[in-house]
Amino acid sequence: MRLFSGTVAILAVVVGALTAANFTQGPRLTSAELNLEGAVARSGQRLLLQTNQPLVSVDEKQVTVEPKTDVTATVADSAITIQFGGILRYNTTYTVTVRGVEGTSQEATSTLEHTFTTPDSDIYSLQRDVRVDDAGLKGPDTIRRTTILGQGSGKAVFSAPRIQEYGVLSDALAVVTIGEDETTSLEIVSLSGAEQVPVPLPTEGSVKRLRTAASENLIAYTFTSSPTAPGPKYRDTPFVYDLAAGSGLPTEVAGLDGRPMSVVDLDFIPGTTSLVVQAEDENVFLLDALKEGKEGTLTPLGQHSEIRGFIPGTKELVVADPTQGSTIDLTDGTVTVLDLAESVLSDTAYPGQLVLLDGQGRYARQFDQESTDTTEMISAITVTDDNASKIVYQTASESSRVRNFCVSPNGQYLAAEIFSTDGKSDSYPNLPATTGLTIVLIDLETGASNRSISGFLPGWCR
């Protein structure tokens, strides 16, 4: 009996000590949850930090993130939600620290820390082969897939005699191929081994301006019928194809008057089913691709000379006019006129393509300038904001130039197509290219450009 009483006394002391420890220790982190794929694709992603007890409020001043990233913080019961202001970098280890975390039942505080690493990104490229074998047969064109940290040009995922262009979907590619009669076909090519699905076209003709909304499994394109094709005539008429639609048929985009449109450009708003189209008369419209054909689905956005895609991580459309550029926030219709600082090369080189990198006026621009050693031209890309302007990339010799470039979806890299002035044209009727094209990735933070991929049309670019 004395032994039993002693045991009870010891247990009581232990329980009392543990209870006291719980009242003198601050909250502990029990789990953390974050969509890593979403964090490198979209801004505003949330990290949920779950603790072992209800908490008092936490504000962003208590939160630090390395590498530095803007965040907001909110508390609900025993959980802290950290919302990232921008899109995170690929292949980067982040450490989130929350200091002075206090429970509602006692005053002891603690520091919570969570570390995570963001994933790599797939990069697709198109390699065209103009070589002809002894039998007179042309080599096939190939779409390849690799990653930022990968080596070489990656694995072949699709080949065909002549590939015009492609677009990336969640688990498939939309591919435009060219036939012997110069008409085109559009197919959905599965990346998981399923059969290819041909997209029905209204008649014989050519598909151009292929665009994809990867997360929504939607594609958009323009179609022009051949002069001798039977049936209705189409000229750069936009169509939308929903992979999930039961009909399996594309939908024609009609104008405000209900008649077929002719457009010069189109693009999906990132992460949505909405589409921006620019008509031949330069009028720009917004529509929901899944509601096309219903009254009131076309929203006018004004008349503009050019549409230039979207600022990474936003729904802000960049447009250009003869005297100025501006952005249109498609969440509320706000128009902001751009007042961009001068590039370091503005006075000494010939300006080319311009890509806006953020909402604060930071931009990348391609220039051609004379080499210091010869009268030949070389290409450079500068990055400029209100504080500075610098050259982030320059071609190695006079025999290579920048053909085109775009920014990665998270704003971390530029993907620049580099062509050789000695390259041979493939003479394709749409989107012609030359031999020897290479994609160079340029890290906008470090300036490093040591990753190159054979081919052109990187999947990041529209």
BELMO-V79255 format. One record per residue. N is the residue number from 1. RES is the residue in three letters. PHI is phi in radians with two decimals (* if undefined). OMEGA is omega in degrees with one decimal (none if undefined). BURIAL is b if it has 9 or more other ideal C-beta (glycine too) atoms within 8 Angstrom, else e. Layout:
n = (N/N)
res = (RES/RES)
phi = (PHI/PHI)
omega = (OMEGA/OMEGA)
burial = (BURIAL/BURIAL)
//
This chain:
n = (1/2/3/4/5/6/7/8/9/10/11/12/13/14/15/16/17/18/19/20/21/22/23/24/25/26/27/28/29/30/31/32/33/34/35/36/37/38/39/40/41/42/43/44/45/46/47/48/49/50/51/52/53/54/55/56/57/58/59/60/61/62/63/64/65/66/67/68/69/70/71/72/73/74/75/76/77/78/79/80/81/82/83/84/85/86/87/88/89/90/91/92/93/94/95/96/97/98/99/100/101/102/103/104/105/106/107/108/109/110/111/112/113/114/115/116/117/118/119/120/121/122/123/124/125/126/127/128/129/130/131/132/133/134/135/136/137/138/139/140/141/142/143/144/145/146/147/148/149/150/151/152/153/154/155/156/157/158/159/160/161/162/163/164/165/166/167/168/169/170/171/172/173/174/175/176/177/178/179/180/181/182/183/184/185/186/187/188/189/190/191/192/193/194/195/196/197/198/199/200/201/202/203/204/205/206/207/208/209/210/211/212/213/214/215/216/217/218/219/220/221/222/223/224/225/226/227/228/229/230/231/232/233/234/235/236/237/238/239/240/241/242/243/244/245/246/247/248/249/250/251/252/253/254/255/256/257/258/259/260/261/262/263/264/265/266/267/268/269/270/271/272/273/274/275/276/277/278/279/280/281/282/283/284/285/286/287/288/289/290/291/292/293/294/295/296/297/298/299/300/301/302/303/304/305/306/307/308/309/310/311/312/313/314/315/316/317/318/319/320/321/322/323/324/325/326/327/328/329/330/331/332/333/334/335/336/337/338/339/340/341/342/343/344/345/346/347/348/349/350/351/352/353/354/355/356/357/358/359/360/361/362/363/364/365/366/367/368/369/370/371/372/373/374/375/376/377/378/379/380/381/382/383/384/385/386/387/388/389/390/391/392/393/394/395/396/397/398/399/400/401/402/403/404/405/406/407/408/409/410/411/412/413/414/415/416/417/418/419/420/421/422/423/424/425/426/427/428/429/430/431/432/433/434/435/436/437/438/439/440/441/442/443/444/445/446/447/448/449/450/451/452/453/454/455/456/457/458/459/460/461/462)
res = (MET/ARG/LEU/PHE/SER/GLY/THR/VAL/ALA/ILE/LEU/ALA/VAL/VAL/VAL/GLY/ALA/LEU/THR/ALA/ALA/ASN/PHE/THR/GLN/GLY/PRO/ARG/LEU/THR/SER/ALA/GLU/LEU/ASN/LEU/GLU/GLY/ALA/VAL/ALA/ARG/SER/GLY/GLN/ARG/LEU/LEU/LEU/GLN/THR/ASN/GLN/PRO/LEU/VAL/SER/VAL/ASP/GLU/LYS/GLN/VAL/THR/VAL/GLU/PRO/LYS/THR/ASP/VAL/THR/ALA/THR/VAL/ALA/ASP/SER/ALA/ILE/THR/ILE/GLN/PHE/GLY/GLY/ILE/LEU/ARG/TYR/ASN/THR/THR/TYR/THR/VAL/THR/VAL/ARG/GLY/VAL/GLU/GLY/THR/SER/GLN/GLU/ALA/THR/SER/THR/LEU/GLU/HIS/THR/PHE/THR/THR/PRO/ASP/SER/ASP/ILE/TYR/SER/LEU/GLN/ARG/ASP/VAL/ARG/VAL/ASP/ASP/ALA/GLY/LEU/LYS/GLY/PRO/ASP/THR/ILE/ARG/ARG/THR/THR/ILE/LEU/GLY/GLN/GLY/SER/GLY/LYS/ALA/VAL/PHE/SER/ALA/PRO/ARG/ILE/GLN/GLU/TYR/GLY/VAL/LEU/SER/ASP/ALA/LEU/ALA/VAL/VAL/THR/ILE/GLY/GLU/ASP/GLU/THR/THR/SER/LEU/GLU/ILE/VAL/SER/LEU/SER/GLY/ALA/GLU/GLN/VAL/PRO/VAL/PRO/LEU/PRO/THR/GLU/GLY/SER/VAL/LYS/ARG/LEU/ARG/THR/ALA/ALA/SER/GLU/ASN/LEU/ILE/ALA/TYR/THR/PHE/THR/SER/SER/PRO/THR/ALA/PRO/GLY/PRO/LYS/TYR/ARG/ASP/THR/PRO/PHE/VAL/TYR/ASP/LEU/ALA/ALA/GLY/SER/GLY/LEU/PRO/THR/GLU/VAL/ALA/GLY/LEU/ASP/GLY/ARG/PRO/MET/SER/VAL/VAL/ASP/LEU/ASP/PHE/ILE/PRO/GLY/THR/THR/SER/LEU/VAL/VAL/GLN/ALA/GLU/ASP/GLU/ASN/VAL/PHE/LEU/LEU/ASP/ALA/LEU/LYS/GLU/GLY/LYS/GLU/GLY/THR/LEU/THR/PRO/LEU/GLY/GLN/HIS/SER/GLU/ILE/ARG/GLY/PHE/ILE/PRO/GLY/THR/LYS/GLU/LEU/VAL/VAL/ALA/ASP/PRO/THR/GLN/GLY/SER/THR/ILE/ASP/LEU/THR/ASP/GLY/THR/VAL/THR/VAL/LEU/ASP/LEU/ALA/GLU/SER/VAL/LEU/SER/ASP/THR/ALA/TYR/PRO/GLY/GLN/LEU/VAL/LEU/LEU/ASP/GLY/GLN/GLY/ARG/TYR/ALA/ARG/GLN/PHE/ASP/GLN/GLU/SER/THR/ASP/THR/THR/GLU/MET/ILE/SER/ALA/ILE/THR/VAL/THR/ASP/ASP/ASN/ALA/SER/LYS/ILE/VAL/TYR/GLN/THR/ALA/SER/GLU/SER/SER/ARG/VAL/ARG/ASN/PHE/CYS/VAL/SER/PRO/ASN/GLY/GLN/TYR/LEU/ALA/ALA/GLU/ILE/PHE/SER/THR/ASP/GLY/LYS/SER/ASP/SER/TYR/PRO/ASN/LEU/PRO/ALA/THR/THR/GLY/LEU/THR/ILE/VAL/LEU/ILE/ASP/LEU/GLU/THR/GLY/ALA/SER/ASN/ARG/SER/ILE/SER/GLY/PHE/LEU/PRO/GLY/TRP/CYS/ARG)
phi = (*/-1.12/-1.11/-1.11/-1.11/-1.13/-1.13/-1.05/-1.12/-1.14/-1.09/-1.11/-1.14/-1.11/-1.07/-1.11/-1.14/-1.14/-1.10/-1.12/-1.13/-1.11/-1.47/-1.85/-1.74/-1.34/-1.04/-2.02/-1.39/-1.85/-2.86/-2.46/-2.43/-2.67/-1.40/-1.15/-1.11/-1.18/-1.14/-1.75/-2.05/-2.44/-1.38/1.37/-1.25/-2.01/-1.78/-1.75/-1.83/-1.70/-1.98/-1.64/-2.81/-1.05/-2.12/-1.40/-1.13/-2.26/-2.03/-1.13/-1.16/-1.50/-1.92/-2.18/-2.26/-2.13/-1.05/-1.02/-2.58/-1.24/-2.47/-2.15/-2.39/-2.39/-2.13/-2.36/1.03/-1.81/-2.09/-1.91/-1.86/-1.77/-1.86/-1.42/-1.26/-2.18/-1.50/-1.45/-1.35/-1.25/0.88/-2.26/-1.61/-1.91/-2.11/-1.85/-2.14/-2.08/-1.76/1.17/-1.37/-2.23/-1.43/-1.39/-1.72/-2.75/-1.62/-1.11/-2.00/-2.59/-1.96/-1.79/-2.45/-2.42/-2.08/-2.56/-2.12/-1.35/-1.40/-1.29/-2.19/-1.22/-2.28/-1.82/-2.57/-1.93/-1.95/-1.72/-2.08/-1.70/-1.23/-2.15/-1.44/-1.09/-1.55/1.45/-1.62/-1.32/-1.19/-1.31/-1.46/-2.43/-1.73/-2.09/-2.20/-2.46/-2.35/-1.06/-1.49/-1.24/-2.11/1.20/-1.74/1.52/-1.65/-1.26/-1.97/-2.85/-2.39/-2.77/-0.96/-2.49/-1.87/-1.42/-2.87/-2.68/-2.42/-1.70/-1.96/-1.14/-2.45/-2.81/-2.10/-1.72/-2.24/-1.79/-2.02/-1.93/-1.53/-1.13/-1.58/1.28/-1.41/-2.02/-2.19/-2.17/-2.31/-1.74/-1.87/-1.20/-1.67/-2.00/1.71/-1.26/-1.18/-1.23/-2.05/-1.29/-1.58/-1.11/-1.87/-1.09/-2.96/-1.24/2.93/-2.26/-1.68/-2.39/0.94/-1.19/-2.27/-2.30/-1.95/-1.02/-1.21/-1.82/0.93/-2.07/-2.25/-2.35/-2.87/-1.91/-2.31/-2.17/-1.35/-1.18/-0.97/-1.71/-1.23/-1.30/1.50/-1.03/-1.70/-2.17/-2.40/0.89/-1.47/-1.38/-2.27/-2.18/-2.21/-1.79/-1.10/-1.63/-1.22/-1.19/-1.25/1.24/-2.03/-1.19/-1.98/-1.37/-1.58/-1.74/-1.40/-1.04/-1.55/1.45/-1.62/-1.01/-1.62/-2.13/-2.14/-1.88/-2.87/-2.81/-2.85/-1.40/-1.25/-0.94/1.29/-2.35/-1.71/-1.54/-2.26/-1.82/-2.20/-2.02/-1.35/-1.03/-1.47/1.32/-1.25/-1.92/-2.29/-2.01/-2.59/-1.57/-1.10/-1.55/-2.04/-1.01/1.74/-1.57/-1.04/1.47/-1.43/-1.62/-1.95/-1.17/-2.04/1.72/-1.83/-2.48/-1.21/-2.77/-1.88/-2.14/1.43/-2.14/-1.14/-0.92/1.37/-2.30/-1.96/-1.64/-1.44/-1.67/-2.19/-2.20/-2.31/-0.98/-1.88/-2.88/-2.03/-2.73/-2.10/-2.12/-1.36/-1.40/-1.47/-2.45/1.46/-1.16/-1.86/-2.12/-1.31/-1.48/-2.18/-1.54/-1.19/-1.26/-1.31/-1.08/-1.82/-1.00/-1.63/-2.18/-2.46/-1.60/-1.33/-2.28/-1.01/-2.19/-2.23/-1.39/-1.75/-2.71/-1.47/-1.78/1.55/-1.37/-2.54/-1.97/-2.48/-1.63/-2.28/-1.98/-2.49/-1.28/-1.17/-1.23/-1.72/-2.39/-1.60/-1.26/-1.67/-2.22/-1.88/-2.51/-2.14/-1.94/-2.09/-2.34/-2.41/-1.19/-1.77/-2.82/-2.48/-2.54/-1.46/-1.80/-2.71/-2.53/-1.10/-1.26/-2.66/-1.23/-1.54/-2.34/-2.42/-1.48/-1.60/-2.89/-2.71/-2.59/-1.81/-1.14/-0.98/-1.68/1.35/-1.53/-2.19/-1.77/-1.93/-1.92/-1.51/-1.98/-2.06/-1.64/-1.17/-1.63/-1.18/-1.76/-1.21/-1.55/1.02/-1.20/-1.16/-2.21/0.89/-1.14/-2.44/-2.18/-1.22/1.39/-1.25/-2.38/-1.73/-1.97/-1.64/-2.06/-1.30/-1.24/-1.52/-1.72/1.42/-1.18/-2.41/-1.77/-2.12/-2.25/-2.38/-1.21/2.06/-2.64/0.89/-1.02/-1.03/-1.19/-1.58/-1.50)
omega = (177.8/178.8/179.9/180.0/178.8/179.2/178.0/-180.0/-180.0/178.9/178.8/178.6/-179.5/179.2/178.8/179.3/178.9/178.0/178.0/179.2/179.3/-179.6/-179.1/177.5/177.1/-179.9/178.1/176.8/-179.8/177.9/177.5/-176.2/179.0/173.8/-174.8/178.5/178.6/-176.8/178.2/-179.1/-175.1/174.9/175.4/178.7/-172.4/171.7/-179.0/177.4/-177.8/179.4/-174.8/-179.2/176.8/-172.0/167.1/-174.2/176.9/174.6/-173.6/177.9/178.7/-173.8/171.4/178.3/174.7/-4.2/-171.9/-179.6/177.4/-179.8/165.3/-177.3/175.4/-179.4/172.1/-178.6/-176.2/-176.2/173.8/176.0/176.5/178.8/-179.3/-177.5/-177.8/175.7/-178.2/-179.4/173.6/170.6/-176.1/176.0/179.6/173.7/179.4/-179.0/177.1/-176.9/175.3/179.9/-173.1/176.5/-178.0/-173.7/178.7/-169.9/180.0/-179.8/178.6/175.9/178.2/-179.5/177.8/-179.6/177.0/179.6/-179.4/-175.7/173.2/178.7/172.8/174.1/177.5/176.3/177.7/175.9/175.8/-177.6/179.9/-179.0/179.5/-177.8/-176.2/179.6/179.2/-178.8/178.4/175.5/-177.5/170.2/-173.3/169.6/-177.6/178.0/175.1/177.7/178.9/-179.0/-179.3/178.7/179.3/-175.4/171.5/-173.1/175.6/179.6/176.8/176.6/176.9/-178.6/178.3/178.8/179.0/-177.5/-179.5/173.9/-175.1/173.9/-173.8/179.4/-177.6/172.4/166.5/-171.6/174.8/178.0/-177.3/179.4/-178.9/179.7/178.1/171.8/-175.3/173.7/179.5/-177.5/171.6/-176.0/-179.3/175.1/-179.2/174.2/178.8/-178.6/175.3/-179.2/176.7/175.8/-178.3/175.1/-174.5/179.9/175.7/-180.0/-175.8/174.9/175.7/171.5/179.9/177.6/179.1/167.7/-167.9/-175.6/-177.8/-177.6/176.9/171.0/174.4/-178.1/171.8/-178.3/174.8/-178.4/177.6/-178.8/-176.3/-177.2/178.5/174.7/-178.2/180.0/178.9/176.5/-178.1/-179.7/-179.1/175.5/175.3/179.0/-179.8/-178.1/-177.9/-177.0/-178.3/-177.3/-176.5/-176.8/174.8/177.8/177.8/176.7/-179.1/178.8/179.9/-179.4/179.8/-179.3/179.2/178.2/165.7/-173.5/177.7/178.3/176.2/-179.0/174.6/169.2/-174.0/175.4/-178.1/173.6/-176.5/-174.4/173.2/177.7/176.2/-177.8/-179.4/-179.7/176.6/173.2/-177.0/-178.0/175.1/176.7/172.7/-174.2/-178.6/-179.5/-176.8/-179.9/177.3/-175.5/174.6/-177.0/178.1/178.2/179.6/177.5/178.8/-179.4/-176.6/-176.9/-172.5/168.0/-171.3/177.5/-172.2/172.4/-177.3/176.2/-177.3/171.3/178.5/179.8/177.8/177.9/-179.7/175.8/-175.0/-175.0/-177.0/172.1/178.7/174.0/176.3/177.2/-173.5/172.8/-178.8/177.0/-178.7/177.2/179.3/178.3/-178.4/174.0/-170.4/176.1/179.9/174.8/178.7/-179.2/-174.4/-174.9/-172.7/-175.2/-178.5/-175.1/177.0/-174.5/178.4/178.4/178.1/-173.3/178.4/-177.8/179.3/176.3/175.6/-176.1/173.6/179.3/177.7/178.0/167.6/-178.7/179.9/176.5/178.8/-176.5/-177.8/175.7/177.7/-178.6/170.7/-178.0/174.9/173.6/178.0/171.3/-171.4/168.5/-176.4/-174.9/-174.5/173.9/-178.1/174.8/-179.8/178.1/175.6/-179.6/-171.6/-175.8/178.7/-177.1/179.2/-177.9/172.1/179.7/-175.7/173.1/176.4/179.8/178.8/-176.8/179.6/177.4/-175.1/-174.7/159.7/172.6/-174.6/173.7/-179.0/179.8/177.3/177.3/177.4/-176.5/-179.5/180.0/176.0/174.5/175.6/-176.5/177.3/-178.1/177.6/179.8/178.1/176.3/174.8/178.4/-179.6/174.2/177.0/176.5/-177.4/178.4/-174.7/179.6/-175.6/-175.8/-179.6/178.5/-174.4/175.9/179.9/-176.0/179.2/177.2/179.7/-174.9/176.4/-176.1/177.6/-171.6/179.1/none)
burial = (e/e/e/e/e/e/e/e/e/e/e/e/e/e/e/e/e/e/e/e/e/e/b/e/e/b/b/b/b/e/e/b/e/b/e/b/e/e/b/b/b/b/b/e/b/b/b/b/b/b/b/e/b/e/b/e/e/b/e/e/e/b/b/e/b/e/e/e/b/e/b/e/b/e/b/e/e/b/b/b/b/b/b/b/b/b/b/b/b/b/b/b/e/b/b/b/b/b/e/e/b/b/b/e/e/e/e/b/e/b/b/b/b/b/e/b/e/b/b/b/b/b/b/b/b/b/b/b/b/b/e/e/e/e/e/e/e/b/b/e/b/b/b/b/b/b/b/b/e/b/e/e/b/b/e/e/b/b/e/b/e/b/b/b/b/b/b/b/b/e/e/b/b/b/b/b/b/b/b/e/e/e/b/b/b/b/b/b/b/b/e/e/e/e/e/e/e/e/b/e/b/b/b/b/b/b/b/b/b/b/b/b/b/e/e/b/b/b/b/b/b/b/b/b/b/b/e/e/b/e/e/e/e/b/e/b/b/b/b/b/b/b/b/e/e/e/e/e/e/b/b/b/b/b/b/e/e/e/e/e/b/e/b/e/b/b/b/b/b/e/e/b/b/b/b/b/b/b/b/e/e/b/b/b/b/b/b/b/b/e/e/b/e/e/e/e/b/b/e/e/b/b/e/b/e/b/b/b/b/b/b/b/b/b/b/b/b/b/b/b/b/e/e/e/b/b/b/b/b/b/e/e/e/e/b/e/e/b/e/e/e/e/b/b/b/e/e/e/b/e/b/b/e/b/b/b/b/b/e/e/b/b/b/b/b/b/b/b/b/e/b/e/e/e/e/e/b/b/b/b/b/b/b/b/b/e/e/e/b/b/b/b/b/e/b/e/e/b/e/b/b/b/e/b/b/b/b/b/b/b/b/b/b/b/b/b/b/b/b/b/e/e/b/e/e/b/e/b/e/b/e/b/b/b/b/e/b/b/b/b/b/b/b/b/e/e/b/e/b/e/e/e/b/b/b/b/b/b/b/b/b/e)
//
